Amino acid sequence: MPPPLPPPPLDPPAPGTRPVADAIGASAGSNHMRQLIQLRWIAVVGQLPTIVVVHAAMGIALPLPPMLAVLAALAAFNLGAMLRWRGQRRVSNASLLLGLLVDVAALTVQLYLSGGITNPFAFLYLLQVVLAAVLLRPWSTWLIVALTSACIVGLALFPGPVTLPASPDGGLSDPYVQGLLLCFVLIAALLVVSVIRTGRTLRARDAGLAAMRQRAAEEEHIVRMGLLASGAAHELGTPLSTMAVILGDWRRLPHFAAEPELLEDVAEMQAQVQRCKAIVSGILASAGETRGEAPRGTTLRAFLDGLVDEWKRSRPVRGFEYRDRIDGELAIVSDAGLQQMLWNVLDNALEASRSRVVLDAGEVDDTLVLRVSDDGPGFAPDMLDRIGKPYQSSKGAPGRGLGLFLAVNVARTLGGTIDARNEGGGATVTITLPLQALALEPDEDDD
């Protein structure tokens, strides 16, 4: 029986994706080792009937005690490997090389005890070389090539205790020819399995790296946007403060005091300037330029209630319904990014809706589920496939379409997801966030 067939390793990662490739490689390596252990058990079990058939049915006297001892040793090694690699561990090239070396050694001993170079299964060494080429690093592959070549030479120089009759002229009736045919079929089948598994692993690797490269590009885009927003906030701070002072002076002028309509307009302008200043302060706070204040603790219900109230006060909201299905009073950290994310989704729904926007908040299996629905035209079919990509907007204006892009990235940072679909005559955006990511950590200094 041949040694088990492990999957191939990952190629070196592209620059800039080393942490991602390491994570993918660690996961793939662990899967490879588990499959290697499973296949070795199959090899151990498969050799038992093979030995019995050759010894009893074919009448070839094999040295059963040492051959069974090799099987027992291989089984013991596999049991140790199963215990060693239980759980998620990083599998190194040396570990995989050790597995192949053990398989080569077991095959060599079994061949020596069952005919040596005249055993048609000696061609299984070629399978070892192919496996090493797709599984190991180059220097390890050449080591396997040298070792298998030395084993072939050793089997030719030192014949074992059993001599197998070989008469190829007899055609398919000759046991040697039958063994060659079986060996060919076995090697061909295992190579097909190897190629299929290699292709599947490489496709999964490439898909994972492509997704992480896309995520890195999106995060870089967000960083650039954050820098621009922070710079704009700094620049806007001074003119907004100047406008606030001027408007305050205008309210005290006799001309404005005598005109109620003008005075009302000035008051409205002051309110809008204050709102702009609050937005600028929020941008600076989100960029890490706060005044050193500690994160503010609150409860999930209070956070959502305050978020909804402030959103309704600062927008021309119409037909809005808030459904609170929150259970209990979970302590969380008041997160400005989460607040802005939900505002972006609500703003998009408000702009698209005809007369109605609904926010439904609830908990499902330790997960916060926020569902925003509207009665607008919904998403275009091609947009649904690109939700979360920058500049994907149905408004037809240049530079738009960042709301859901930012929302998707904030949700992803918190370990959640955002799903968009058309249903009920409008659009529905579902935000799913793990409550653990929002929970307020207890202060270790507090008794």
C-alpha positions in Angstrom: 0.0 0.0 0.0 1.3 3.5 -0.7 1.7 6.2 1.9 -1.1 8.7 2.4 -1.5 11.6 0.0 -1.2 15.0 1.7 -2.4 18.3 0.0 0.2 20.7 -1.4 1.5 23.7 0.5 0.9 27.4 -0.2 3.1 29.4 -2.5 5.0 32.4 -1.0 2.5 35.3 -0.4 2.6 38.5 -2.4 4.1 41.6 -0.7 1.8 43.3 1.6 -0.3 40.2 2.3 2.1 38.3 4.6 -0.1 38.3 7.7 -3.1 37.2 5.6 -1.1 34.5 3.8 0.3 33.3 7.1 -3.3 32.9 8.5 -4.4 31.1 5.3 -1.3 28.9 5.3 -1.8 28.0 9.0 -5.4 27.0 8.4 -4.5 25.0 5.2 -1.6 23.3 6.9 -3.7 22.1 9.7 -6.3 20.7 7.3 -3.4 19.1 5.3 -2.1 17.4 8.4 -5.6 16.1 9.4 -6.1 14.7 5.9 -2.6 13.2 6.0 -3.4 11.4 9.2 -6.8 10.1 7.8 -5.1 8.8 4.6 -2.4 7.1 6.6 -5.0 5.2 8.6 -6.5 4.1 5.3 -3.0 3.0 4.1 -2.5 1.0 7.3 -5.8 -0.7 7.0 -5.4 -1.4 3.3 -2.1 -3.2 3.7 -3.5 -5.8 6.0 -5.8 -7.5 3.3 -3.1 -7.0 0.7 -0.6 -9.0 2.8 -3.2 -11.7 3.5 -4.2 -12.1 -0.1 -0.5 -12.3 -1.3 0.5 -14.7 1.4 -2.6 -17.0 1.5 -4.3 -16.7 -1.9 -1.3 -16.3 -4.1 0.8 -18.8 -2.2 3.8 -16.5 -1.7 5.4 -17.0 1.7 5.9 -13.6 3.2 7.6 -12.9 6.5 4.4 -11.9 8.3 5.8 -11.0 11.8 8.2 -8.2 10.6 5.7 -6.9 8.0 3.0 -6.7 10.6 5.5 -5.0 13.0 6.1 -2.3 10.3 2.3 -1.8 10.1 2.1 -1.5 13.9 4.9 1.0 14.0 3.2 3.1 11.2 0.0 3.0 13.1 1.7 4.1 16.3 3.4 7.0 14.5 0.0 8.0 13.0 -1.6 7.9 16.4 1.1 10.1 17.9 0.7 12.5 15.0 -3.1 12.6 15.5 -2.6 13.5 19.2 0.2 16.0 18.4 -1.7 17.9 15.8 -5.1 17.9 17.4 -6.6 21.4 17.3 -5.4 24.4 15.3 -1.6 24.4 15.0 0.8 25.7 12.4 2.2 22.9 10.4 5.8 23.5 9.2 7.7 22.1 6.2 9.8 20.0 8.6 6.6 18.3 10.0 5.4 17.5 6.5 8.8 16.3 5.5 9.0 14.0 8.5 5.7 12.5 7.5 6.9 11.7 4.0 10.2 10.3 5.4 8.3 7.9 7.6 6.1 6.9 4.6 9.3 6.3 2.5 10.9 4.3 5.2 7.8 2.1 5.7 7.5 1.5 2.0 11.2 0.6 1.7 11.0 -1.9 4.6 7.8 -3.5 3.2 9.3 -3.8 -0.3 12.5 -5.3 1.1 10.5 -7.9 3.0 8.3 -8.7 -0.1 10.6 -9.1 -3.1 12.8 -6.0 -3.2 13.4 -4.6 -6.6 11.3 -7.4 -8.2 8.2 -6.2 -6.4 6.1 -4.2 -8.9 5.1 -1.8 -6.2 8.6 -0.4 -6.2 7.3 2.2 -8.7 5.4 3.8 -5.8 8.6 5.7 -5.1 7.7 7.9 -8.1 4.5 8.9 -6.2 6.7 9.9 -3.2 8.7 12.2 -5.5 5.7 13.8 -7.0 4.1 14.4 -3.6 7.3 15.9 -2.4 7.4 18.3 -5.4 3.9 19.6 -4.7 4.1 19.5 -0.9 7.6 20.5 0.3 10.1 23.2 -0.3 12.7 22.7 -3.1 15.5 21.5 -0.8 13.2 19.0 0.9 12.0 17.8 -2.5 15.5 17.1 -3.6 16.2 15.3 -0.3 13.3 12.9 -1.1 14.6 12.4 -4.6 18.0 11.5 -3.3 16.6 9.2 -0.6 14.2 7.3 -2.9 17.0 6.8 -5.4 19.2 5.4 -2.7 16.4 3.1 -1.6 15.9 1.8 -5.1 19.7 1.1 -5.4 19.7 -0.5 -2.0 16.8 -2.8 -2.9 18.7 -3.9 -6.0 22.0 -4.5 -4.2 20.5 -6.3 -1.2 17.8 -8.7 -2.1 15.3 -9.5 0.6 14.2 -12.8 2.1 11.5 -13.3 -0.6 12.1 -13.9 -4.3 9.2 -13.2 -6.5 8.8 -15.0 -9.8 8.6 -12.7 -12.8 7.6 -13.8 -16.3 6.4 -10.8 -18.3 6.1 -12.9 -21.4 3.1 -14.5 -19.8 1.0 -11.4 -20.2 -1.9 -10.7 -17.8 -1.7 -14.2 -16.4 1.7 -13.4 -14.8 1.4 -12.1 -11.2 4.2 -9.6 -11.8 2.4 -8.1 -14.8 -0.8 -8.0 -12.7 1.1 -6.2 -9.9 2.5 -3.7 -12.5 -1.0 -3.0 -13.8 -2.4 -2.5 -10.2 0.5 -0.2 -9.3 -0.1 1.9 -12.5 -3.8 2.3 -11.7 -3.1 3.1 -8.1 -0.5 5.8 -8.9 -2.7 7.3 -11.6 -5.7 7.5 -9.3 -3.6 9.1 -6.5 -2.1 11.6 -8.9 -5.5 12.6 -10.1 -6.7 13.1 -6.5 -3.5 15.1 -5.9 -4.0 17.4 -8.8 -7.7 17.9 -8.0 -6.9 18.7 -4.4 -4.0 21.0 -5.4 -6.3 22.9 -7.7 -9.0 23.3 -5.0 -6.4 24.4 -2.5 -4.8 26.9 -4.8 -8.2 28.3 -5.8 -9.2 28.7 -2.2 -5.8 30.3 -1.5 -6.2 32.7 -4.4 -9.7 33.6 -3.4 -8.7 34.3 0.1 -5.8 36.5 -0.8 -7.9 38.3 -3.4 -10.5 39.1 -0.8 -7.9 40.3 1.7 -6.2 42.4 -0.9 -9.6 44.0 -1.7 -10.1 44.6 2.0 -6.6 46.2 2.3 -7.4 48.4 -0.7 -10.7 49.5 0.9 -9.1 50.2 4.2 -6.4 52.2 2.5 -9.2 54.2 0.8 -10.8 54.8 4.2 -7.5 56.0 5.6 -7.2 58.5 2.8 -10.7 59.6 3.3 -10.1 60.0 7.1 -7.0 62.1 6.5 -8.9 64.3 4.1 -11.8 64.6 6.5 -9.5 65.4 9.4 -7.8 68.1 7.4 -11.1 69.6 6.3 -12.3 69.6 9.9 -9.3 71.5 11.0 -9.7 74.0 8.2 -13.5 74.4 8.8 -13.1 75.0 12.6 -11.9 78.6 12.3 -14.5 79.9 9.8 -17.3 78.2 11.7 -16.2 79.8 15.0 -16.0 83.1 13.2 -19.5 82.7 11.8 -20.8 81.7 15.3 -19.4 84.9 16.7 -20.7 87.1 13.9 -24.2 85.6 14.2 -24.2 86.2 18.0 -23.3 89.8 17.3 -26.1 90.1 14.7 -28.7 88.9 17.2 -27.8 91.9 19.5 -28.1 94.5 16.7 -31.2 96.7 16.9 -32.0 96.1 13.2 -32.3 92.4 13.8 -34.0 92.7 17.1 -36.8 94.8 15.5 -37.4 92.3 12.8 -38.8 89.0 14.2 -38.4 87.2 10.9 -34.8 88.2 10.5 -34.1 87.3 14.1 -35.6 83.9 13.5 -33.5 83.4 10.5 -30.4 84.3 12.4 -31.3 81.8 15.2 -31.8 79.1 12.6 -28.4 80.0 11.1 -26.8 79.7 14.5 -28.4 76.3 15.1 -27.0 75.1 11.7 -23.6 76.5 12.5 -23.6 74.7 15.8 -24.6 71.5 14.0 -21.7 71.9 11.6 -19.3 72.5 14.5 -20.7 69.3 16.2 -20.1 67.4 13.0 -16.5 68.7 12.8 -15.9 67.8 16.4 -17.2 64.3 15.7 -14.8 63.9 12.7 -11.9 65.0 14.8 -13.0 62.7 17.6 -13.3 59.7 15.2 -9.8 60.5 13.9 -8.4 60.1 17.4 -8.0 63.9 18.1 -10.2 64.0 21.2 -9.4 65.8 24.4 -8.2 62.6 26.1 -11.6 61.6 27.4 -12.2 58.0 28.3 -14.8 56.0 26.3 -18.3 56.8 27.5 -20.2 53.8 28.8 -23.9 53.5 28.3 -26.5 50.8 27.6 -27.6 49.4 24.3 -31.1 50.7 24.5 -30.0 54.2 25.7 -27.4 54.4 22.9 -30.0 53.5 20.2 -32.6 55.8 21.7 -30.2 58.7 21.8 -29.0 58.0 18.3 -32.5 57.9 16.9 -33.6 61.1 18.7 -30.5 63.0 17.5 -31.0 61.8 14.0 -34.7 62.9 14.0 -33.8 66.3 15.3 -31.1 67.0 12.7 -32.9 65.8 9.6 -36.3 66.6 7.9 -37.6 63.1 8.9 -41.0 62.0 7.7 -42.9 58.8 8.3 -40.2 57.3 10.6 -40.9 54.3 12.9 -38.5 52.9 15.5 -39.3 49.4 16.8 -37.4 48.7 20.0 -37.1 44.9 20.6 -34.0 45.1 22.8 -34.1 42.8 25.8 -32.5 43.9 29.1 -29.9 46.7 29.6 -26.6 45.5 28.1 -23.7 47.8 29.0 -21.8 48.9 25.9 -19.3 51.6 24.8 -20.8 54.6 23.1 -19.1 54.2 19.7 -19.0 57.2 17.3 -18.3 54.9 14.4 -21.3 52.7 15.0 -23.5 55.8 15.4 -22.2 57.3 12.1 -22.7 54.0 10.4 -26.3 53.7 11.3 -26.9 57.4 10.4 -25.5 56.7 7.0 -27.9 53.8 6.5 -30.8 55.8 7.8 -29.9 58.8 5.6 -29.8 56.6 2.5 -33.2 55.1 3.4 -34.6 58.6 4.0 -33.4 59.9 0.7 -34.8 56.9 -1.2 -38.1 56.6 0.6 -41.4 58.0 -0.6 -43.1 58.3 2.8 -41.8 55.7 5.3 -38.6 54.5 7.0 -38.5 51.8 9.7 -35.7 50.9 12.0 -36.2 47.6 13.8 -33.7 46.7 16.5 -33.5 43.3 18.2 -31.3 40.6 19.6 -30.9 37.1 18.1 -28.5 34.6 19.7 -26.1 37.1 21.3 -26.2 39.2 18.1 -27.6 42.7 17.6 -29.7 42.9 14.5 -30.6 46.3 13.1 -33.0 46.3 10.1 -33.6 49.5 8.2 -36.5 49.4 5.6 -37.9 52.0 3.3 -40.7 52.2 0.6 -38.5 53.6 -2.1 -37.6 52.1 -5.5 -35.1 49.7 -4.0 -31.6 48.8 -5.2 -30.8 48.1 -8.8 -30.0 44.4 -9.4 -26.4 45.2 -10.4 -25.9 47.3 -7.3 -26.9 44.4 -5.0 -23.9 42.5 -6.2 -21.6 45.4 -5.4 -22.9 46.5 -2.0 -20.1 47.8 0.1 -18.0 49.0 -2.8 -17.1 52.7 -2.9 -19.0 55.0 -5.3 -21.8 52.6 -5.9 -24.8 55.0 -5.8 -28.3 55.1 -7.3 -28.4 58.9 -7.0 -26.4 59.5 -10.1 -24.2 62.1 -8.6 -20.4 62.0 -8.8 -18.6 61.1 -5.6 -21.7 59.6 -4.0 -22.1 56.0 -2.8 -19.8 56.1 0.2 -22.5 55.7 2.9 -22.9 51.9 2.6 -19.2 51.5 1.8 -18.2 53.1 5.1 -21.0 51.2 6.9 -19.9 47.8 5.6 -16.3 48.5 6.7 -17.4 49.7 10.2 -19.5 46.6 10.6 -16.7 44.4 9.4 -14.3 46.0 11.9 -16.7 45.1 14.7 -17.0 41.5 13.4 -20.4 42.0 11.9 -22.0 42.0 8.4 -24.4 44.1 6.3 -26.9 42.5 4.0 -29.0 44.5 1.5 -32.0 43.3 -0.5 -35.2 44.4 -2.0 -38.4 43.3 -0.3 -41.8 44.6 0.5 -41.8 47.1 -2.2 -38.6 48.8 -1.1 -35.1 48.2 0.2 -34.0 46.6 3.4 -30.5 46.8 4.9 -29.8 44.4 7.7 -26.9 45.1 10.1 -25.7 42.2 12.2 -23.2 42.8 15.0 -21.9 40.5 17.8 -22.9 41.9 21.1 -19.6 40.9 22.5 -17.9 43.5 20.3 -20.1 46.2 21.7 -20.1 45.2 25.4 -18.4 47.4 27.9 -15.4 45.6 29.5 -15.4 45.8 33.3 -12.7 47.9 34.8 -10.1 45.6 36.3 -9.1 48.3 38.9 -12.6 48.3 40.3 -13.4 46.1 43.2 
